[in-house]
Amino acid sequence: MALNKTSDESILEIVVRVLEKYPLCDRCLGRLFAHLGKNLGNDERGKALKIAAIMELHKKVLKGDKEAVNVLKKILINSRIPLIELYKEMNIGVQEELPKCYICEDRLQEIINIFSELIAKRIAENKMQSFLIGVITPHNIIEKETEIIKKFQLQYWESIKREIKREIGKRVQQMTGAKADFETPQVTYIIDLTNNIVREEIRSVFIFGVYRKLGRMISQNIWIKRDGTRKYRLAIEDAIKSTLTYFKASNVVVHIAGREDADVRMLGNGRPIIIEYKNPHIYTIDLTTLNSILNSFSQWIKFDLKMTTRREAVSRIKMGSIGAYKIYRALIYSEKVLKPEELIRLEKAFEGKTVMQKTPSRILRRKSDKMRYRNVFQVKTIYVSPHVFEALIRCEGGLYVKELITGDNGRTTPNFSQVLETNLRCLMLDVLYVHEHI
């Protein structure tokens, strides 16, 4: 059923009424009936409909239908098919200038040709394997198309935007071998027909792995002080930025599961990390080469990148500390002399203990003051000397371990200093194990 208004009207009758009023190119006419017939391009469909309509009208004229004469003349002009002998028969000047397509002003085929070649060239240069096409259509074109659809109550049409996306996508695939990907394309090309430009949006590359920090006074991110100088000479971010040229990327963002202080080593199995390369122009990734570049940057930072991943993994890695645990090793100085049996008491005091922590005073300038509840699962100690002992602490992610040791002037309770009844100081701290739900 082509029309609600006159359901018994044939396709050719509708085509005649449309072309009587509007000059249309093959594509713009065919698109009005895009869902009728299979395996046809709109250009083929439109041309076939025009010829069929002209033949039907010509038959009526030859049978003496005088009303059909003027209709055929109008259709011949608006269909823009140069049937020269028929023009002569109908007394239409062969040299008469034909009107442009009412919808696209004869630009549609040129748009498809030009932007297909441009996008295919960019894909080939950047060696992209998948893409997606988007189109911004000028309002005047949409309004003209909508006008015809509403006027004739058409049901089987498709939008000019959809046709452009599909036709350019098909051609680009044929020209480059790259695949159209509607879920996770490597690059999206937005064709802005209002400004006649193409905007390229390259999907970020996300790579999951772990890093180990073998030295101290190494921050996660580059830390610039107010005077413009660096607070720490080396950062995890430094090593990662050294790989920007490998991807020909515009920038890199580091997503890390938790954070250790600059003076804390990250040992053991490493800390989970996702590296996001923005606007990369290389998508063929050799993780062996990438690991080699990262690990040659500094003897104090080591990486093990394992696989590419998706954006959704970023939120998972940042929420991974919920229900996860870490193991720390702390070398602790006691102001008073300690006996080995006191360390046993410390171990028992923190067996499955919930600790209340207000935001540590040392970071209050950067974070809001709030109460946190974190679990300490187990503590094991080694007596080193009367003033020094070592502690292995298995605890929930997000626990501030230095403050667990010192008490932070009562902001963390219970704490090691409180249980041992002395002032304690953390001399060195290492992360030995990170268990994350990624």
C-alpha positions as CSV (number, residue, x, y, z in Angstrom):
1,M,0.0,0.0,0.0
2,A,1.8,3.1,-1.2
3,L,-0.7,5.8,0.0
4,N,-3.1,6.1,2.9
5,K,-5.2,8.6,1.0
6,T,-5.7,6.5,-2.1
7,S,-4.7,3.0,-1.3
8,D,-5.8,1.7,-4.8
9,E,-3.4,4.2,-6.6
10,S,-0.6,2.4,-8.5
11,I,3.1,3.1,-8.1
12,L,3.2,4.7,-11.5
13,E,0.3,6.9,-10.8
14,I,2.1,8.2,-7.7
15,V,5.3,8.7,-9.7
16,V,3.5,10.7,-12.3
17,R,1.9,13.0,-9.7
18,V,5.3,13.5,-8.0
19,L,7.1,14.3,-11.2
20,E,4.3,16.6,-12.4
21,K,5.1,18.9,-9.5
22,Y,8.8,18.3,-8.7
23,P,11.9,17.8,-10.9
24,L,13.9,15.0,-9.4
25,C,17.2,13.2,-10.2
26,D,17.1,9.4,-10.4
27,R,18.4,8.9,-6.9
28,C,16.0,11.3,-5.2
29,L,13.0,9.8,-7.0
30,G,14.1,6.2,-6.3
31,R,14.7,7.0,-2.7
32,L,10.9,7.8,-2.3
33,F,10.2,4.2,-3.0
34,A,13.4,2.7,-1.5
35,H,11.7,-0.2,0.3
36,L,10.0,-1.5,-2.7
37,G,12.0,-4.0,-4.7
38,K,15.2,-5.7,-3.6
39,N,18.8,-5.4,-4.7
40,L,18.3,-2.1,-6.5
41,G,20.1,1.1,-6.1
42,N,18.0,4.2,-5.8
43,D,19.5,5.5,-9.0
44,E,18.4,2.3,-10.8
45,R,15.0,2.4,-9.1
46,G,14.4,6.0,-10.0
47,K,15.4,5.7,-13.6
48,A,13.2,2.6,-14.1
49,L,10.2,4.4,-12.5
50,K,10.7,7.4,-14.8
51,I,10.9,5.4,-17.9
52,A,7.9,3.3,-17.0
53,A,5.9,6.4,-16.2
54,I,6.9,8.1,-19.5
55,M,6.0,4.9,-21.5
56,E,2.6,4.7,-19.8
57,L,1.8,8.3,-20.6
58,H,3.2,8.0,-24.1
59,K,0.8,5.1,-24.7
60,K,-2.1,7.3,-23.6
61,V,-1.0,10.1,-25.9
62,L,-0.8,7.7,-28.8
63,K,-4.4,6.5,-28.0
64,G,-5.5,10.1,-28.3
65,D,-5.7,11.1,-24.6
66,K,-5.3,14.9,-24.9
67,E,-5.0,15.4,-21.2
68,A,-1.9,13.1,-21.2
69,V,-0.1,15.4,-23.6
70,N,0.6,18.2,-21.2
71,V,1.3,15.7,-18.4
72,L,3.9,13.9,-20.5
73,K,5.6,17.2,-21.5
74,K,5.9,18.1,-17.8
75,I,7.1,14.6,-16.8
76,L,9.7,14.6,-19.6
77,I,11.1,17.9,-18.4
78,N,11.0,17.0,-14.7
79,S,12.4,13.5,-15.2
80,R,15.4,15.0,-17.1
81,I,15.8,11.9,-19.2
82,P,17.0,13.1,-22.7
83,L,14.7,11.1,-24.9
84,I,15.5,13.4,-27.9
85,E,13.1,11.8,-30.4
86,L,10.2,11.9,-27.9
87,Y,11.1,15.6,-27.1
88,K,10.8,16.4,-30.8
89,E,7.5,14.5,-31.0
90,M,6.1,16.4,-28.0
91,N,7.5,19.8,-29.4
92,I,9.9,20.2,-26.4
93,G,13.0,22.1,-27.3
94,V,16.0,19.7,-27.2
95,Q,18.2,22.6,-26.1
96,E,15.8,23.7,-23.4
97,E,17.6,23.9,-20.0
98,L,16.3,21.2,-17.7
99,P,15.5,22.2,-14.1
100,K,17.8,20.9,-11.3
101,C,16.6,18.3,-8.8
102,Y,14.3,19.9,-6.3
103,I,15.8,18.1,-3.3
104,C,19.6,17.8,-3.9
105,E,20.0,20.3,-6.8
106,D,21.9,17.7,-8.8
107,R,24.6,17.3,-6.1
108,L,23.8,13.9,-4.7
109,Q,25.9,11.7,-7.1
110,E,28.8,14.2,-6.9
111,I,28.6,14.1,-3.1
112,I,28.8,10.3,-3.1
113,N,31.7,10.3,-5.6
114,I,33.8,13.0,-4.0
115,F,33.5,12.0,-0.4
116,S,33.9,8.3,-1.2
117,E,37.3,9.0,-2.8
118,L,38.4,11.4,0.0
119,I,37.5,8.9,2.8
120,A,39.0,6.0,1.0
121,K,42.3,7.9,0.6
122,R,42.4,8.7,4.3
123,I,41.7,5.1,5.3
124,A,44.4,3.8,3.0
125,E,46.9,6.4,4.3
126,N,46.2,5.5,8.0
127,K,45.8,1.8,7.3
128,M,42.5,1.7,9.1
129,Q,40.6,-1.6,9.2
130,S,37.1,-0.5,10.1
131,F,35.1,2.7,9.8
132,L,31.7,4.3,10.2
133,I,30.1,7.1,8.1
134,G,28.0,9.9,9.6
135,V,26.3,12.6,7.7
136,I,25.1,16.1,8.7
137,T,22.5,17.1,6.1
138,P,21.6,20.8,5.4
139,H,18.1,21.7,6.8
140,N,16.9,22.9,3.5
141,I,17.4,19.5,1.9
142,I,15.6,17.7,4.8
143,E,12.7,20.2,4.6
144,K,12.3,19.6,0.8
145,E,12.4,15.9,1.2
146,T,9.9,16.0,4.0
147,E,7.6,18.3,2.0
148,I,7.3,15.7,-0.8
149,I,6.9,12.7,1.6
150,K,4.1,14.5,3.5
151,K,2.4,15.9,0.4
152,F,2.0,12.4,-1.2
153,Q,1.8,10.5,2.1
154,L,4.6,8.2,1.1
155,Q,5.4,5.2,3.2
156,Y,8.3,3.3,1.5
157,W,10.9,6.1,1.5
158,E,14.3,6.4,3.1
159,S,16.1,9.6,4.1
160,I,18.8,11.1,1.9
161,K,21.2,10.9,4.9
162,R,20.7,7.1,5.1
163,E,21.4,6.8,1.3
164,I,24.5,8.8,1.5
165,K,25.9,6.8,4.4
166,R,25.1,3.5,2.8
167,E,26.4,4.4,-0.7
168,I,29.6,5.9,0.5
169,G,30.1,3.1,2.9
170,K,29.7,0.5,0.1
171,R,32.2,2.3,-2.1
172,V,34.8,2.8,0.6
173,Q,34.7,-0.9,1.4
174,Q,35.2,-1.8,-2.2
175,M,38.0,0.7,-2.7
176,T,40.0,-0.1,0.5
177,G,39.0,-3.5,1.9
178,A,38.2,-1.8,5.2
179,K,34.9,-2.9,6.8
180,A,32.0,-0.8,8.0
181,D,31.6,-1.4,11.7
182,F,28.5,-0.1,13.5
183,E,29.7,-1.0,17.0
184,T,33.3,-0.2,17.5
185,P,34.8,1.4,14.3
186,Q,38.4,2.5,14.4
187,V,37.5,5.7,12.8
188,T,34.2,7.6,12.2
189,Y,34.0,10.1,9.3
190,I,31.4,12.8,9.8
191,I,30.4,14.4,6.4
192,D,29.2,17.9,7.1
193,L,27.3,18.9,3.9
194,T,26.4,22.3,5.3
195,N,30.1,23.3,5.4
196,N,31.3,20.8,2.8
197,I,33.9,19.2,5.1
198,V,34.8,15.8,6.6
199,R,35.5,15.5,10.3
200,E,37.6,12.6,11.4
201,E,36.9,11.0,14.8
202,I,39.4,8.3,15.5
203,R,38.5,5.8,18.3
204,S,41.0,5.6,21.1
205,V,43.1,2.5,21.5
206,F,42.9,1.0,25.0
207,I,45.6,-1.4,26.2
208,F,45.4,-3.3,29.5
209,G,48.5,-4.4,31.5
210,V,50.4,-3.8,34.7
211,Y,53.3,-1.8,35.8
212,R,56.0,-2.3,38.4
213,K,57.8,0.6,40.1
214,L,61.2,-0.6,41.3
215,G,62.4,2.7,42.7
216,R,61.2,5.4,45.0
217,M,60.3,9.0,44.5
218,I,58.5,8.1,41.3
219,S,55.0,9.5,40.8
220,Q,52.2,8.1,38.7
221,N,51.6,11.3,36.9
222,I,53.9,14.2,36.0
223,W,53.7,16.6,39.0
224,I,54.5,20.2,38.2
225,K,54.9,22.6,41.2
226,R,53.6,26.1,41.3
227,D,57.1,27.5,40.3
228,G,56.9,25.4,37.1
229,T,59.5,22.8,38.1
230,R,58.9,19.1,38.6
231,K,58.4,17.7,42.0
232,Y,59.7,14.3,40.9
233,R,62.2,13.6,38.2
234,L,60.4,10.5,37.0
235,A,56.8,9.5,36.5
236,I,54.9,6.5,35.1
237,E,53.3,8.9,32.7
238,D,56.8,9.9,31.3
239,A,57.4,6.3,30.1
240,I,53.9,6.0,28.6
241,K,54.2,9.3,26.7
242,S,57.4,8.0,25.1
243,T,55.1,5.6,23.1
244,L,53.0,8.4,21.5
245,T,55.0,8.4,18.3
246,Y,54.5,4.6,17.9
247,F,50.8,5.2,17.5
248,K,51.1,8.6,15.9
249,A,48.5,9.6,18.6
250,S,47.7,13.2,19.7
251,N,47.6,12.4,23.4
252,V,47.6,9.6,25.9
253,V,45.6,9.2,29.1
254,V,46.6,6.8,31.9
255,H,43.9,4.9,33.9
256,I,45.2,3.2,36.9
257,A,43.6,0.9,39.5
258,G,44.4,2.8,42.7
259,R,47.4,4.8,43.6
260,E,50.6,4.4,45.6
261,D,52.6,7.4,47.0
262,A,55.7,8.5,45.0
263,D,58.0,7.1,47.8
264,V,56.3,3.7,47.7
265,R,57.6,0.9,45.4
266,M,55.1,-1.1,43.4
267,L,56.4,-4.7,43.3
268,G,55.1,-8.2,43.0
269,N,52.4,-8.8,40.3
270,G,52.2,-5.1,39.4
271,R,49.4,-2.6,39.5
272,P,46.7,-2.9,36.7
273,I,46.7,-0.1,34.2
274,I,44.9,0.9,31.0
275,I,46.6,3.2,28.6
276,E,44.3,5.2,26.3
277,Y,45.8,6.6,23.1
278,K,43.7,9.4,21.6
279,N,43.4,9.9,17.9
280,P,45.9,7.2,17.0
281,H,46.8,6.7,13.4
282,I,48.2,3.2,13.9
283,Y,45.9,0.3,14.8
284,T,48.1,-2.6,14.0
285,I,49.5,-3.2,17.5
286,D,52.6,-5.3,18.3
287,L,52.5,-5.6,22.1
288,T,56.0,-7.1,22.1
289,T,57.4,-3.9,20.5
290,L,55.3,-1.7,22.7
291,N,56.5,-3.4,25.9
292,S,60.1,-3.1,24.6
293,I,59.7,0.7,24.1
294,L,58.2,1.2,27.6
295,N,60.7,-1.0,29.4
296,S,63.7,0.6,27.8
297,F,62.6,4.0,29.1
298,S,63.9,3.5,32.7
299,Q,65.4,0.8,34.8
300,W,63.1,1.8,37.6
301,I,59.8,1.3,35.8
302,K,58.7,-2.0,34.1
303,F,55.5,-2.8,32.2
304,D,53.7,-5.9,31.0
305,L,51.0,-4.9,28.5
306,K,48.8,-7.9,27.9
307,M,46.0,-7.1,25.5
308,T,43.8,-4.4,23.9
309,T,40.5,-3.7,25.5
310,R,37.5,-1.4,25.3
311,R,36.4,1.8,27.0
312,E,34.1,0.0,29.3
313,A,37.1,-1.6,31.0
314,V,38.2,1.9,32.3
315,S,35.3,2.1,34.7
316,R,35.8,-1.5,35.8
317,I,39.5,-0.9,36.6
318,K,38.7,2.2,38.6
319,M,36.0,0.4,40.5
320,G,38.1,-2.7,40.9
321,S,39.3,-1.8,44.5
322,I,35.8,-2.6,45.7
323,G,36.1,-6.1,47.2
324,A,39.8,-6.3,46.2
325,Y,42.7,-6.6,48.5
326,K,46.4,-5.6,48.6
327,I,49.5,-6.8,50.5
328,Y,51.9,-4.2,51.8
329,R,55.4,-4.6,53.4
330,A,56.3,-1.8,55.8
331,L,59.5,-1.1,57.6
332,I,58.5,0.7,60.8
333,Y,60.5,2.6,63.4
334,S,59.3,2.7,67.0
335,E,60.1,5.6,69.4
336,K,60.2,3.2,72.3
337,V,61.9,-0.2,72.6
338,L,59.7,-3.0,71.6
339,K,59.7,-6.6,72.7
340,P,58.8,-9.5,70.2
341,E,55.7,-10.5,72.2
342,E,54.3,-7.0,71.7
343,L,54.3,-7.6,67.9
344,I,52.3,-10.8,68.5
345,R,49.7,-8.6,70.3
346,L,49.7,-6.3,67.3
347,E,49.0,-9.2,64.9
348,K,46.1,-10.4,67.0
349,A,44.6,-6.9,67.3
350,F,44.3,-6.5,63.6
351,E,43.0,-10.0,62.7
352,G,39.9,-9.2,60.6
353,K,39.7,-5.6,61.9
354,T,37.6,-2.7,60.5
355,V,39.5,0.5,60.5
356,M,37.9,4.0,60.5
357,Q,39.9,6.6,58.6
358,K,39.2,10.2,58.0
359,T,41.0,11.7,55.0
360,P,44.7,11.8,55.9
361,S,45.9,15.2,57.0
362,R,48.7,15.2,54.4
363,I,46.2,15.2,51.5
364,L,43.4,17.3,52.9
365,R,44.3,20.1,50.6
366,R,43.5,17.8,47.6
367,K,40.6,15.7,48.9
368,S,37.5,16.4,50.9
369,D,37.4,15.4,54.6
370,K,35.3,12.3,55.0
371,M,35.2,9.0,56.9
372,R,36.1,5.7,55.3
373,Y,35.7,2.2,56.6
374,R,38.3,-0.3,55.4
375,N,39.1,-3.8,56.5
376,V,42.5,-5.2,57.6
377,F,42.4,-8.9,57.1
378,Q,45.8,-9.9,58.5
379,V,49.1,-8.6,59.8
380,K,52.3,-10.5,60.1
381,T,55.5,-9.0,61.7
382,I,59.2,-9.7,61.8
383,Y,61.3,-8.4,64.7
384,V,64.3,-6.6,63.3
385,S,65.7,-4.7,66.3
386,P,64.4,-3.1,69.5
387,H,63.3,0.0,67.5
388,V,62.6,-1.5,64.1
389,F,60.2,-4.2,62.8
390,E,58.7,-5.2,59.5
391,A,55.0,-5.8,58.9
392,L,53.2,-7.6,56.1
393,I,49.7,-6.1,55.9
394,R,46.9,-7.7,53.9
395,C,44.1,-5.2,53.7
396,E,41.2,-3.9,51.6
397,G,42.0,-1.6,48.7
398,G,41.7,2.1,49.5
399,L,43.2,1.8,53.0
400,Y,45.8,4.4,53.8
401,V,48.6,2.2,55.2
402,K,50.9,5.0,56.5
403,E,48.1,6.4,58.6
404,L,47.2,2.9,59.8
405,I,50.7,2.8,61.2
406,T,51.0,6.3,62.7
407,G,47.4,7.0,63.6
408,D,47.6,10.4,62.0
409,N,46.8,12.2,65.3
410,G,43.7,10.1,65.9
411,R,42.3,10.4,62.4
412,T,42.7,6.7,61.9
413,T,41.5,4.2,64.5
414,P,42.5,1.7,65.6
415,N,46.1,2.1,64.5
416,F,49.4,0.4,65.2
417,S,50.8,3.2,67.4
418,Q,47.7,3.0,69.5
419,V,48.0,-0.7,70.1
420,L,51.7,-0.6,70.8
421,E,51.4,2.5,72.9
422,T,54.3,4.3,71.1
423,N,54.9,6.7,68.3
424,L,55.6,4.8,65.1
425,R,57.0,6.0,61.8
426,C,56.8,4.2,58.5
427,L,60.4,4.2,57.1
428,M,59.7,2.4,53.9
429,L,56.6,1.0,52.2
430,D,56.2,-1.4,49.3
431,V,53.1,-2.8,47.6
432,L,53.7,-6.6,47.1
433,Y,50.5,-7.7,45.6
434,V,47.4,-6.1,44.1
435,H,44.3,-8.2,43.6
436,E,41.8,-6.4,41.4
437,H,38.4,-7.4,39.9
438,I,38.9,-6.1,36.4
